[in-house]
Amino acid sequence: MIMEASKSTIPNEFGAFLRAENHIIYEIAMLPGTIQGRTHTIFQLWNKPIDFQIVGSVHSHPSGNVNPSDADVQMFSNTGDVHIITGYPFRLTDFAAYNRKAERISLTILGKH
């Protein structure tokens, strides 16, 4: 779902938040008022619900570069423990996951591929 959403917003970035239970991400949460541009996703964080199942964020880099920008690193530190960046061409292997310190972490995709 995340890869398809990333593809559907080209040439702009896609962005959402991640919901998890028992360390399994099961849903994305769209934030009202999110601005998606060619080189940025701006979340209106005052619209973020108080929801303790939100564990982090996901956004796409249409350039294909899955490394976090300085703005990404700043956002990671304030918005949860797990952050995913997807990259063009948005195959199941075209992503990287990071913690709130922007250190790469491993993430396993469960279910049918």
CNS distance restraints for C-alpha pairs under 8 A (distance, minus, plus):
assign (resid   1 and name CA) (resid   5 and name CA) 6.10 0.50 0.50
assign (resid   2 and name CA) (resid   6 and name CA) 6.09 0.50 0.50
assign (resid   2 and name CA) (resid  28 and name CA) 7.95 0.50 0.50
assign (resid   3 and name CA) (resid   7 and name CA) 6.21 0.50 0.50
assign (resid   3 and name CA) (resid  86 and name CA) 7.20 0.50 0.50
assign (resid   3 and name CA) (resid  90 and name CA) 5.27 0.50 0.50
assign (resid   3 and name CA) (resid  91 and name CA) 6.73 0.50 0.50
assign (resid   3 and name CA) (resid  92 and name CA) 7.16 0.50 0.50
assign (resid   4 and name CA) (resid   8 and name CA) 6.11 0.50 0.50
assign (resid   4 and name CA) (resid  90 and name CA) 7.60 0.50 0.50
assign (resid   5 and name CA) (resid   9 and name CA) 6.56 0.50 0.50
assign (resid   5 and name CA) (resid  14 and name CA) 6.77 0.50 0.50
assign (resid   6 and name CA) (resid  10 and name CA) 6.95 0.50 0.50
assign (resid   6 and name CA) (resid  13 and name CA) 6.92 0.50 0.50
assign (resid   6 and name CA) (resid  14 and name CA) 5.26 0.50 0.50
assign (resid   6 and name CA) (resid  59 and name CA) 7.67 0.50 0.50
assign (resid   6 and name CA) (resid  60 and name CA) 5.80 0.50 0.50
assign (resid   6 and name CA) (resid  62 and name CA) 7.98 0.50 0.50
assign (resid   6 and name CA) (resid  86 and name CA) 7.38 0.50 0.50
assign (resid   6 and name CA) (resid  90 and name CA) 6.96 0.50 0.50
assign (resid   7 and name CA) (resid  88 and name CA) 7.83 0.50 0.50
assign (resid   7 and name CA) (resid  89 and name CA) 7.68 0.50 0.50
assign (resid   7 and name CA) (resid  90 and name CA) 6.64 0.50 0.50
assign (resid   9 and name CA) (resid  13 and name CA) 6.22 0.50 0.50
assign (resid   9 and name CA) (resid  14 and name CA) 5.95 0.50 0.50
assign (resid  10 and name CA) (resid  62 and name CA) 6.56 0.50 0.50
assign (resid  11 and name CA) (resid  37 and name CA) 7.95 0.50 0.50
assign (resid  11 and name CA) (resid  38 and name CA) 5.80 0.50 0.50
assign (resid  11 and name CA) (resid  62 and name CA) 6.48 0.50 0.50
assign (resid  12 and name CA) (resid  36 and name CA) 5.91 0.50 0.50
assign (resid  12 and name CA) (resid  37 and name CA) 4.76 0.50 0.50
assign (resid  12 and name CA) (resid  38 and name CA) 4.11 0.50 0.50
assign (resid  12 and name CA) (resid  39 and name CA) 6.96 0.50 0.50
assign (resid  12 and name CA) (resid  40 and name CA) 7.75 0.50 0.50
assign (resid  12 and name CA) (resid  62 and name CA) 6.96 0.50 0.50
assign (resid  13 and name CA) (resid  36 and name CA) 5.49 0.50 0.50
assign (resid  13 and name CA) (resid  37 and name CA) 5.85 0.50 0.50
assign (resid  13 and name CA) (resid  38 and name CA) 5.88 0.50 0.50
assign (resid  13 and name CA) (resid  39 and name CA) 6.62 0.50 0.50
assign (resid  13 and name CA) (resid  40 and name CA) 6.19 0.50 0.50
assign (resid  13 and name CA) (resid  41 and name CA) 6.05 0.50 0.50
assign (resid  13 and name CA) (resid  59 and name CA) 6.66 0.50 0.50
assign (resid  13 and name CA) (resid  60 and name CA) 5.12 0.50 0.50
assign (resid  13 and name CA) (resid  61 and name CA) 5.96 0.50 0.50
assign (resid  13 and name CA) (resid  62 and name CA) 6.33 0.50 0.50
assign (resid  14 and name CA) (resid  36 and name CA) 6.29 0.50 0.50
assign (resid  14 and name CA) (resid  41 and name CA) 6.80 0.50 0.50
assign (resid  14 and name CA) (resid  58 and name CA) 7.97 0.50 0.50
assign (resid  14 and name CA) (resid  59 and name CA) 5.21 0.50 0.50
assign (resid  14 and name CA) (resid  60 and name CA) 5.20 0.50 0.50
assign (resid  15 and name CA) (resid  30 and name CA) 7.62 0.50 0.50
assign (resid  15 and name CA) (resid  34 and name CA) 7.65 0.50 0.50
assign (resid  15 and name CA) (resid  36 and name CA) 7.26 0.50 0.50
assign (resid  15 and name CA) (resid  41 and name CA) 6.01 0.50 0.50
assign (resid  15 and name CA) (resid  43 and name CA) 7.93 0.50 0.50
assign (resid  15 and name CA) (resid  57 and name CA) 7.42 0.50 0.50
assign (resid  15 and name CA) (resid  58 and name CA) 5.64 0.50 0.50
assign (resid  15 and name CA) (resid  59 and name CA) 4.13 0.50 0.50
assign (resid  15 and name CA) (resid  60 and name CA) 6.64 0.50 0.50
assign (resid  16 and name CA) (resid  28 and name CA) 6.13 0.50 0.50
assign (resid  16 and name CA) (resid  29 and name CA) 5.64 0.50 0.50
assign (resid  16 and name CA) (resid  30 and name CA) 4.94 0.50 0.50
assign (resid  16 and name CA) (resid  31 and name CA) 6.55 0.50 0.50
assign (resid  16 and name CA) (resid  57 and name CA) 5.82 0.50 0.50
assign (resid  16 and name CA) (resid  58 and name CA) 5.44 0.50 0.50
assign (resid  16 and name CA) (resid  59 and name CA) 6.46 0.50 0.50
assign (resid  17 and name CA) (resid  28 and name CA) 5.49 0.50 0.50
assign (resid  17 and name CA) (resid  29 and name CA) 4.92 0.50 0.50
assign (resid  17 and name CA) (resid  30 and name CA) 6.41 0.50 0.50
assign (resid  17 and name CA) (resid  31 and name CA) 7.49 0.50 0.50
assign (resid  17 and name CA) (resid  54 and name CA) 6.64 0.50 0.50
assign (resid  17 and name CA) (resid  55 and name CA) 7.61 0.50 0.50
assign (resid  17 and name CA) (resid  56 and name CA) 5.74 0.50 0.50
assign (resid  17 and name CA) (resid  57 and name CA) 4.10 0.50 0.50
assign (resid  17 and name CA) (resid  58 and name CA) 5.91 0.50 0.50
assign (resid  18 and name CA) (resid  25 and name CA) 6.46 0.50 0.50
assign (resid  18 and name CA) (resid  26 and name CA) 7.71 0.50 0.50
assign (resid  18 and name CA) (resid  27 and name CA) 6.05 0.50 0.50
assign (resid  18 and name CA) (resid  28 and name CA) 4.71 0.50 0.50
assign (resid  18 and name CA) (resid  29 and name CA) 6.08 0.50 0.50
assign (resid  18 and name CA) (resid  54 and name CA) 5.43 0.50 0.50
assign (resid  18 and name CA) (resid  55 and name CA) 5.75 0.50 0.50
assign (resid  18 and name CA) (resid  56 and name CA) 5.28 0.50 0.50
assign (resid  18 and name CA) (resid  57 and name CA) 5.28 0.50 0.50
assign (resid  18 and name CA) (resid  58 and name CA) 6.79 0.50 0.50
assign (resid  19 and name CA) (resid  25 and name CA) 5.57 0.50 0.50
assign (resid  19 and name CA) (resid  26 and name CA) 6.05 0.50 0.50
assign (resid  19 and name CA) (resid  27 and name CA) 5.16 0.50 0.50
assign (resid  19 and name CA) (resid  28 and name CA) 5.97 0.50 0.50
assign (resid  19 and name CA) (resid  29 and name CA) 6.92 0.50 0.50
assign (resid  19 and name CA) (resid  53 and name CA) 5.07 0.50 0.50
assign (resid  19 and name CA) (resid  54 and name CA) 4.32 0.50 0.50
assign (resid  19 and name CA) (resid  55 and name CA) 5.84 0.50 0.50
assign (resid  19 and name CA) (resid  56 and name CA) 7.56 0.50 0.50
assign (resid  20 and name CA) (resid  24 and name CA) 5.07 0.50 0.50
assign (resid  20 and name CA) (resid  25 and name CA) 4.01 0.50 0.50
assign (resid  20 and name CA) (resid  26 and name CA) 5.56 0.50 0.50
assign (resid  20 and name CA) (resid  27 and name CA) 7.05 0.50 0.50
assign (resid  20 and name CA) (resid  53 and name CA) 5.37 0.50 0.50
assign (resid  20 and name CA) (resid  54 and name CA) 6.43 0.50 0.50
assign (resid  20 and name CA) (resid  55 and name CA) 6.35 0.50 0.50
assign (resid  21 and name CA) (resid  25 and name CA) 6.62 0.50 0.50
assign (resid  21 and name CA) (resid  26 and name CA) 7.35 0.50 0.50
assign (resid  21 and name CA) (resid  53 and name CA) 6.42 0.50 0.50
assign (resid  30 and name CA) (resid  34 and name CA) 7.90 0.50 0.50
assign (resid  31 and name CA) (resid  43 and name CA) 6.95 0.50 0.50
assign (resid  31 and name CA) (resid  44 and name CA) 7.20 0.50 0.50
assign (resid  31 and name CA) (resid  45 and name CA) 7.96 0.50 0.50
assign (resid  31 and name CA) (resid  47 and name CA) 6.44 0.50 0.50
assign (resid  31 and name CA) (resid  48 and name CA) 6.27 0.50 0.50
assign (resid  32 and name CA) (resid  44 and name CA) 7.30 0.50 0.50
assign (resid  32 and name CA) (resid  47 and name CA) 6.40 0.50 0.50
assign (resid  33 and name CA) (resid  43 and name CA) 7.14 0.50 0.50
assign (resid  33 and name CA) (resid  44 and name CA) 5.97 0.50 0.50
assign (resid  33 and name CA) (resid  47 and name CA) 7.77 0.50 0.50
assign (resid  34 and name CA) (resid  41 and name CA) 6.99 0.50 0.50
assign (resid  34 and name CA) (resid  42 and name CA) 5.69 0.50 0.50
assign (resid  34 and name CA) (resid  43 and name CA) 4.72 0.50 0.50
assign (resid  34 and name CA) (resid  44 and name CA) 5.85 0.50 0.50
assign (resid  35 and name CA) (resid  40 and name CA) 7.94 0.50 0.50
assign (resid  35 and name CA) (resid  41 and name CA) 5.61 0.50 0.50
assign (resid  35 and name CA) (resid  42 and name CA) 4.98 0.50 0.50
assign (resid  35 and name CA) (resid  43 and name CA) 6.58 0.50 0.50
assign (resid  36 and name CA) (resid  40 and name CA) 6.10 0.50 0.50
assign (resid  36 and name CA) (resid  41 and name CA) 4.53 0.50 0.50
assign (resid  36 and name CA) (resid  42 and name CA) 6.49 0.50 0.50
assign (resid  37 and name CA) (resid  41 and name CA) 6.13 0.50 0.50
assign (resid  38 and name CA) (resid  62 and name CA) 7.77 0.50 0.50
assign (resid  39 and name CA) (resid  61 and name CA) 7.53 0.50 0.50
assign (resid  41 and name CA) (resid  59 and name CA) 7.35 0.50 0.50
assign (resid  44 and name CA) (resid  48 and name CA) 7.34 0.50 0.50
assign (resid  54 and name CA) (resid  80 and name CA) 7.46 0.50 0.50
assign (resid  55 and name CA) (resid  79 and name CA) 7.63 0.50 0.50
assign (resid  55 and name CA) (resid  80 and name CA) 4.92 0.50 0.50
assign (resid  55 and name CA) (resid  81 and name CA) 5.79 0.50 0.50
assign (resid  55 and name CA) (resid  82 and name CA) 6.06 0.50 0.50
assign (resid  56 and name CA) (resid  76 and name CA) 7.58 0.50 0.50
assign (resid  56 and name CA) (resid  79 and name CA) 5.69 0.50 0.50
assign (resid  56 and name CA) (resid  80 and name CA) 4.15 0.50 0.50
assign (resid  56 and name CA) (resid  81 and name CA) 5.60 0.50 0.50
assign (resid  56 and name CA) (resid  82 and name CA) 4.72 0.50 0.50
assign (resid  56 and name CA) (resid  83 and name CA) 5.29 0.50 0.50
assign (resid  57 and name CA) (resid  76 and name CA) 7.84 0.50 0.50
assign (resid  57 and name CA) (resid  79 and name CA) 7.27 0.50 0.50
assign (resid  57 and name CA) (resid  80 and name CA) 7.34 0.50 0.50
assign (resid  57 and name CA) (resid  82 and name CA) 6.69 0.50 0.50
assign (resid  57 and name CA) (resid  83 and name CA) 4.79 0.50 0.50
assign (resid  57 and name CA) (resid  84 and name CA) 6.33 0.50 0.50
assign (resid  58 and name CA) (resid  83 and name CA) 5.62 0.50 0.50
assign (resid  58 and name CA) (resid  84 and name CA) 4.54 0.50 0.50
assign (resid  58 and name CA) (resid  85 and name CA) 5.79 0.50 0.50
assign (resid  58 and name CA) (resid  86 and name CA) 7.60 0.50 0.50
assign (resid  59 and name CA) (resid  84 and name CA) 6.48 0.50 0.50
assign (resid  59 and name CA) (resid  85 and name CA) 5.18 0.50 0.50
assign (resid  59 and name CA) (resid  86 and name CA) 6.34 0.50 0.50
assign (resid  60 and name CA) (resid  66 and name CA) 8.00 0.50 0.50
assign (resid  60 and name CA) (resid  85 and name CA) 5.37 0.50 0.50
assign (resid  60 and name CA) (resid  86 and name CA) 4.53 0.50 0.50
assign (resid  60 and name CA) (resid  87 and name CA) 5.81 0.50 0.50
assign (resid  60 and name CA) (resid  88 and name CA) 7.96 0.50 0.50
assign (resid  61 and name CA) (resid  65 and name CA) 6.20 0.50 0.50
assign (resid  61 and name CA) (resid  66 and name CA) 6.48 0.50 0.50
assign (resid  61 and name CA) (resid  85 and name CA) 6.80 0.50 0.50
assign (resid  61 and name CA) (resid  86 and name CA) 6.03 0.50 0.50
assign (resid  61 and name CA) (resid  87 and name CA) 4.96 0.50 0.50
assign (resid  61 and name CA) (resid  88 and name CA) 6.77 0.50 0.50
assign (resid  62 and name CA) (resid  87 and name CA) 5.79 0.50 0.50
assign (resid  62 and name CA) (resid  88 and name CA) 5.10 0.50 0.50
assign (resid  62 and name CA) (resid  89 and name CA) 7.77 0.50 0.50
assign (resid  63 and name CA) (resid  87 and name CA) 6.68 0.50 0.50
assign (resid  63 and name CA) (resid  88 and name CA) 6.15 0.50 0.50
assign (resid  64 and name CA) (resid  86 and name CA) 7.59 0.50 0.50
assign (resid  64 and name CA) (resid  87 and name CA) 3.97 0.50 0.50
assign (resid  64 and name CA) (resid  88 and name CA) 4.19 0.50 0.50
assign (resid  64 and name CA) (resid  89 and name CA) 6.81 0.50 0.50
assign (resid  64 and name CA) (resid  94 and name CA) 7.85 0.50 0.50
assign (resid  65 and name CA) (resid  87 and name CA) 5.84 0.50 0.50
assign (resid  65 and name CA) (resid  88 and name CA) 7.78 0.50 0.50
assign (resid  66 and name CA) (resid  85 and name CA) 5.49 0.50 0.50
assign (resid  66 and name CA) (resid  86 and name CA) 6.05 0.50 0.50
assign (resid  66 and name CA) (resid  87 and name CA) 5.48 0.50 0.50
assign (resid  66 and name CA) (resid  94 and name CA) 7.74 0.50 0.50
assign (resid  66 and name CA) (resid  95 and name CA) 6.14 0.50 0.50
assign (resid  66 and name CA) (resid  96 and name CA) 6.00 0.50 0.50
assign (resid  67 and name CA) (resid  85 and name CA) 7.46 0.50 0.50
assign (resid  67 and name CA) (resid  96 and name CA) 7.56 0.50 0.50
assign (resid  68 and name CA) (resid  72 and name CA) 5.31 0.50 0.50
assign (resid  68 and name CA) (resid  73 and name CA) 6.19 0.50 0.50
assign (resid  68 and name CA) (resid  85 and name CA) 7.50 0.50 0.50
assign (resid  68 and name CA) (resid 102 and name CA) 7.29 0.50 0.50
assign (resid  69 and name CA) (resid  73 and name CA) 6.31 0.50 0.50
assign (resid  70 and name CA) (resid  74 and name CA) 6.37 0.50 0.50
assign (resid  71 and name CA) (resid  75 and name CA) 6.25 0.50 0.50
assign (resid  72 and name CA) (resid  76 and name CA) 6.01 0.50 0.50
assign (resid  73 and name CA) (resid  77 and name CA) 6.48 0.50 0.50
assign (resid  73 and name CA) (resid 100 and name CA) 7.62 0.50 0.50
assign (resid  73 and name CA) (resid 101 and name CA) 7.06 0.50 0.50
assign (resid  73 and name CA) (resid 102 and name CA) 5.64 0.50 0.50
assign (resid  74 and name CA) (resid  78 and name CA) 6.95 0.50 0.50
assign (resid  75 and name CA) (resid  79 and name CA) 6.17 0.50 0.50
assign (resid  76 and name CA) (resid  80 and name CA) 6.52 0.50 0.50
assign (resid  76 and name CA) (resid  81 and name CA) 7.55 0.50 0.50
assign (resid  76 and name CA) (resid  82 and name CA) 7.98 0.50 0.50
assign (resid  76 and name CA) (resid  83 and name CA) 6.72 0.50 0.50
assign (resid  76 and name CA) (resid  99 and name CA) 7.20 0.50 0.50
assign (resid  76 and name CA) (resid 100 and name CA) 4.73 0.50 0.50
assign (resid  76 and name CA) (resid 101 and name CA) 6.94 0.50 0.50
assign (resid  76 and name CA) (resid 102 and name CA) 6.73 0.50 0.50
assign (resid  77 and name CA) (resid 100 and name CA) 4.54 0.50 0.50
assign (resid  77 and name CA) (resid 101 and name CA) 6.04 0.50 0.50
assign (resid  77 and name CA) (resid 102 and name CA) 7.80 0.50 0.50
assign (resid  78 and name CA) (resid 100 and name CA) 7.40 0.50 0.50
assign (resid  79 and name CA) (resid 100 and name CA) 7.64 0.50 0.50
assign (resid  80 and name CA) (resid  99 and name CA) 7.92 0.50 0.50
assign (resid  80 and name CA) (resid 100 and name CA) 6.30 0.50 0.50
assign (resid  81 and name CA) (resid  98 and name CA) 7.94 0.50 0.50
assign (resid  81 and name CA) (resid  99 and name CA) 5.09 0.50 0.50
assign (resid  81 and name CA) (resid 100 and name CA) 5.05 0.50 0.50
assign (resid  82 and name CA) (resid  97 and name CA) 6.80 0.50 0.50
assign (resid  82 and name CA) (resid  98 and name CA) 5.86 0.50 0.50
assign (resid  82 and name CA) (resid  99 and name CA) 5.01 0.50 0.50
assign (resid  82 and name CA) (resid 100 and name CA) 6.70 0.50 0.50
assign (resid  83 and name CA) (resid  97 and name CA) 5.49 0.50 0.50
assign (resid  83 and name CA) (resid  98 and name CA) 5.09 0.50 0.50
assign (resid  83 and name CA) (resid  99 and name CA) 6.21 0.50 0.50
assign (resid  83 and name CA) (resid 100 and name CA) 7.46 0.50 0.50
assign (resid  84 and name CA) (resid  95 and name CA) 6.76 0.50 0.50
assign (resid  84 and name CA) (resid  96 and name CA) 5.76 0.50 0.50
assign (resid  84 and name CA) (resid  97 and name CA) 4.41 0.50 0.50
assign (resid  84 and name CA) (resid  98 and name CA) 6.38 0.50 0.50
assign (resid  85 and name CA) (resid  95 and name CA) 5.50 0.50 0.50
assign (resid  85 and name CA) (resid  96 and name CA) 5.49 0.50 0.50
assign (resid  85 and name CA) (resid  97 and name CA) 6.44 0.50 0.50
assign (resid  86 and name CA) (resid  90 and name CA) 6.41 0.50 0.50
assign (resid  86 and name CA) (resid  94 and name CA) 5.80 0.50 0.50
assign (resid  86 and name CA) (resid  95 and name CA) 4.19 0.50 0.50
assign (resid  86 and name CA) (resid  96 and name CA) 6.65 0.50 0.50
assign (resid  87 and name CA) (resid  94 and name CA) 5.32 0.50 0.50
assign (resid  87 and name CA) (resid  95 and name CA) 5.83 0.50 0.50
assign (resid  88 and name CA) (resid  94 and name CA) 6.90 0.50 0.50
assign (resid  89 and name CA) (resid  94 and name CA) 7.12 0.50 0.50
assign (resid  90 and name CA) (resid  94 and name CA) 5.41 0.50 0.50
assign (resid  90 and name CA) (resid  95 and name CA) 7.68 0.50 0.50
assign (resid  92 and name CA) (resid 113 and name CA) 7.92 0.50 0.50
assign (resid  96 and name CA) (resid 104 and name CA) 7.07 0.50 0.50
assign (resid  96 and name CA) (resid 105 and name CA) 7.87 0.50 0.50
assign (resid  97 and name CA) (resid 104 and name CA) 5.72 0.50 0.50
assign (resid  97 and name CA) (resid 105 and name CA) 5.48 0.50 0.50
assign (resid  97 and name CA) (resid 106 and name CA) 6.48 0.50 0.50
assign (resid  97 and name CA) (resid 107 and name CA) 6.50 0.50 0.50
assign (resid  98 and name CA) (resid 102 and name CA) 5.12 0.50 0.50
assign (resid  98 and name CA) (resid 103 and name CA) 5.20 0.50 0.50
assign (resid  98 and name CA) (resid 104 and name CA) 4.38 0.50 0.50
assign (resid  98 and name CA) (resid 105 and name CA) 5.19 0.50 0.50
assign (resid  99 and name CA) (resid 103 and name CA) 5.52 0.50 0.50
assign (resid  99 and name CA) (resid 104 and name CA) 6.59 0.50 0.50
assign (resid  99 and name CA) (resid 105 and name CA) 6.46 0.50 0.50
